[in-house]
């Protein structure tokens, strides 16, 4: 059989060139951009977890407060409320052995009454050493204005699971030093009374009580004249001449 060959040229299919030279940089499935995205996707969860762990640790560290500082803060807050019972419960074991609750409360009541304290305001607690704190305190009084000073608190954990405040008597009021106690002296002004006769005023006191009781005092001559016996007056009818008898 005769084999006919067509004059039409045969079509050939073109396959894509997969050589690295023909692919643009980063366009293929394994290019640099795809690899960078894959690395970023893997590292992002690790960074998020690290930040979360850091934030949690910071929050935990901020919320943790040493036991001695916590006790000192509660003691000062109770003083502001004048809750002497709560303050006594925060004292050290040795202090509670030496001081009774009634004596402790009476010391603060007497100090407040003597100084006419109306309110207590405490500032921020500062650590002054191992187990020692200082706090600025202001006492508003009715007669003496504002009394301010720094109160030192020492804490001791001997004989108890929690530390307690080692209390001293001078801590009842800011500004007191060790060994000092409060005393209020009242000086009253001299009383003055008016004497209408002399038109002057006389102080009533020890010097006035020593005198005659009148103001102004008499001169010595006037006093001598007042002590002379006065002559008896003769009635006029007694001096009349008696008519002669007829």
C-alpha positions as CSV (number, residue, x, y, z in Angstrom):
1,X,0.0,0.0,0.0
2,X,1.2,3.4,-0.8
3,X,2.1,5.5,2.2
4,X,0.9,9.1,1.8
5,X,2.8,11.8,3.5
6,X,1.0,15.0,4.1
7,X,2.6,18.2,3.2
8,X,1.3,19.9,6.5
9,X,4.1,20.1,9.1
10,X,3.7,18.1,12.2
11,X,2.9,20.1,15.5
12,X,5.1,19.6,18.5
13,X,4.0,20.3,22.2
14,X,6.1,22.5,24.2
15,X,6.9,21.5,27.8
16,X,7.7,24.1,30.4
17,X,11.3,24.6,31.1
18,X,11.9,23.7,34.8
19,X,15.5,24.6,34.9
20,X,16.6,27.0,37.6
21,X,17.8,29.5,35.1
22,X,14.4,29.9,33.5
23,X,12.5,30.4,37.0
24,X,12.5,33.9,38.5
25,X,14.0,34.2,42.0
26,X,11.5,33.3,44.7
27,X,8.8,32.2,42.3
28,X,9.1,28.5,42.7
29,X,7.7,26.3,45.6
30,X,11.1,26.1,47.2
31,X,12.3,29.7,46.6
32,X,13.7,32.0,49.3
33,X,10.5,33.8,50.0
34,X,8.6,30.6,50.7
35,X,11.4,29.4,53.0
36,X,11.4,32.7,54.9
37,X,7.6,32.5,55.4
38,X,8.0,29.0,56.7
39,X,10.7,30.0,59.2
40,X,8.7,33.0,60.3
41,X,5.6,30.8,60.9
42,X,7.6,28.4,63.0
43,X,9.3,31.1,65.1
44,X,6.2,33.2,65.8
45,X,4.5,30.8,68.3
46,X,7.8,30.5,70.1
47,X,8.1,34.3,70.5
48,X,4.4,34.5,71.7
49,X,5.0,31.8,74.3
50,X,8.2,33.5,75.5
51,X,6.4,36.9,75.9
52,X,3.5,35.2,77.7
53,X,5.9,33.5,80.1
54,X,7.8,36.7,80.8
55,X,4.5,38.6,81.5
56,X,3.3,35.9,83.8
57,X,6.6,35.9,85.7
58,X,6.6,39.7,86.0
59,X,3.0,39.7,87.4
60,X,3.8,36.9,89.8
61,X,6.9,38.7,91.1
62,X,5.0,41.9,91.5
63,X,2.2,40.3,93.4
64,X,4.6,38.4,95.8
65,X,5.2,40.5,98.9
66,X,7.5,39.4,101.7
67,X,5.8,38.4,104.9
68,X,7.5,41.1,107.1
69,X,6.5,43.9,104.7
70,X,2.9,42.6,104.6
71,X,2.6,42.5,108.4
72,X,4.0,46.1,108.7
73,X,1.6,47.3,106.1
74,X,-1.4,45.8,107.8
75,X,-0.2,47.2,111.2
76,X,-0.1,50.8,109.7
77,X,-3.5,50.4,108.0
78,X,-5.1,49.2,111.2
79,X,-3.6,52.3,113.0
80,X,-5.2,54.6,110.5
81,X,-8.6,52.9,111.3
82,X,-7.8,53.0,115.0
83,X,-8.4,49.3,115.1
84,X,-6.2,48.6,118.1
85,X,-7.4,45.0,118.4
86,X,-6.1,44.2,114.9
87,X,-2.8,46.0,115.7
88,X,-2.3,43.9,118.8
89,X,-2.8,40.7,116.8
90,X,0.2,41.7,114.6
91,X,2.6,42.2,117.5
92,X,5.5,39.8,118.1
93,X,5.1,36.9,120.5
94,X,7.5,38.6,123.0
95,X,5.6,41.8,122.9
96,X,2.3,40.1,123.5
97,X,3.8,38.4,126.5
98,X,4.9,41.7,128.1
99,X,2.0,43.9,127.1
100,X,-1.7,43.1,127.6
101,X,-4.4,44.1,125.1
102,X,-5.9,46.5,127.6
103,X,-2.6,48.2,128.3
104,X,-1.9,48.4,124.6
105,X,-5.2,50.0,123.7
106,X,-5.1,52.4,126.7
107,X,-1.7,53.7,125.6
108,X,-3.1,54.7,122.2
109,X,-6.3,56.1,123.7
110,X,-4.5,58.3,126.2
111,X,-2.1,59.6,123.6
112,X,-5.0,60.5,121.2
113,X,-6.9,62.2,124.1
114,X,-3.9,64.2,125.3
115,X,-2.9,65.4,121.8
116,X,-6.6,65.8,120.7
117,X,-5.9,63.5,117.7
118,X,-8.7,63.5,115.1
119,X,-7.1,61.3,112.3
120,X,-4.0,59.4,111.5
121,X,-2.6,59.3,107.9
122,X,0.4,57.1,107.0
123,X,2.6,57.4,103.9
124,X,4.4,54.8,101.9
125,X,6.4,52.1,103.8
126,X,10.1,52.1,103.3
127,X,12.5,49.3,104.1
128,X,15.3,50.4,106.3
129,X,17.1,47.1,106.7
130,X,16.5,43.4,107.4
131,X,13.2,43.3,109.2
132,X,13.1,47.1,109.7
133,X,10.7,49.6,108.1
134,X,10.1,53.3,108.3
135,X,6.8,55.0,107.6
136,X,6.0,58.8,107.6
137,X,2.9,59.4,109.7
138,X,0.8,62.6,110.1
139,X,-1.6,63.1,113.0
140,X,-4.3,65.8,112.6
141,X,-5.1,67.3,116.0
142,X,-7.8,69.7,117.1
143,X,-5.6,71.9,119.3
144,X,-2.1,71.5,118.1
145,X,-2.4,71.4,114.3
146,X,-0.6,68.7,112.4
147,X,2.0,66.5,114.1
148,X,4.3,64.7,111.7
149,X,7.2,62.3,112.1
150,X,8.7,59.0,111.0
151,X,7.8,55.9,112.9
152,X,10.3,53.0,112.8
153,X,8.9,49.4,112.9
154,X,11.0,46.4,113.7
155,X,9.7,42.9,113.1
156,X,10.7,39.7,114.7
157,X,9.7,36.1,113.8
158,X,11.0,34.4,117.0
159,X,8.4,32.1,118.6
160,X,5.9,32.4,115.8
161,X,5.4,31.3,112.2
162,X,4.9,34.8,111.0
163,X,6.9,37.9,111.9
164,X,5.4,40.4,114.4
165,X,5.9,44.0,115.3
166,X,8.2,44.7,118.2
167,X,6.2,47.5,119.8
168,X,7.5,50.4,121.9
169,X,5.4,52.9,123.9
170,X,6.8,56.0,122.0
171,X,5.2,54.6,118.8
172,X,1.8,55.8,119.9
173,X,2.3,59.2,118.2
174,X,4.6,60.5,115.5
175,X,7.4,62.7,116.7
176,X,7.9,61.0,120.1
177,X,11.3,59.7,120.9
178,X,12.2,56.8,123.1
179,X,11.6,57.5,126.7
180,X,9.3,60.5,126.1
181,X,5.7,60.6,127.2
182,X,2.9,63.1,126.4
183,X,1.7,65.7,128.9
184,X,-0.7,68.6,128.2
185,X,-0.4,71.8,130.3
186,X,-3.2,74.3,130.1
187,X,-2.5,77.9,131.1
188,X,-5.7,80.0,131.7
189,X,-5.6,83.8,131.3
190,X,-6.2,86.1,134.4
191,X,-9.8,86.9,135.0
192,X,-10.8,90.6,134.9
193,X,-13.7,92.2,136.8
194,X,-15.0,95.7,136.4
195,X,-15.5,98.1,139.2
196,X,-18.0,100.8,138.3
197,X,-16.9,103.2,141.1
198,X,-13.3,103.5,140.0
199,X,-13.9,102.9,136.3
200,X,-11.0,100.5,136.1
201,X,-10.5,96.8,135.9
202,X,-9.0,94.6,138.6
203,X,-7.4,91.2,138.0
204,X,-8.8,88.6,140.3
205,X,-6.0,86.6,141.6
206,X,-3.7,85.9,144.5
207,X,-2.6,89.5,144.8
208,X,-6.1,90.9,144.8
209,X,-7.2,88.4,147.5
210,X,-4.4,89.6,149.7
211,X,-5.7,93.2,149.8
212,X,-8.8,94.7,151.1
213,X,-10.9,93.5,148.1
214,X,-11.4,96.9,146.5
215,X,-9.8,98.5,143.4
216,X,-7.9,100.8,143.3
217,X,-6.5,100.3,146.8
218,X,-6.7,103.2,149.2
219,X,-3.8,105.3,150.2
220,X,-2.4,104.9,153.7
221,X,-3.7,108.4,154.7
222,X,-7.2,107.5,153.4
223,X,-7.1,104.3,155.3
224,X,-6.1,106.0,158.5
225,X,-8.9,108.6,158.1
226,X,-11.4,105.8,157.5
227,X,-10.4,104.2,160.8
228,X,-10.8,107.4,163.0
229,X,-13.9,107.4,165.2
230,X,-16.5,109.8,163.8
231,X,-18.1,112.4,166.2
232,X,-21.6,111.9,167.2
233,X,-23.9,114.5,165.7
234,X,-26.1,116.5,168.2
235,X,-29.6,117.1,167.1
236,X,-30.6,120.7,166.5
237,X,-33.4,120.6,169.0
238,X,-31.0,119.8,171.8
239,X,-29.1,123.1,171.3
240,X,-32.1,125.4,171.4
241,X,-32.2,127.7,174.5
242,X,-34.8,126.7,177.0
243,X,-37.3,129.5,177.7
244,X,-37.1,131.0,181.2
245,X,-40.0,130.4,183.5
246,X,-42.1,133.4,184.2
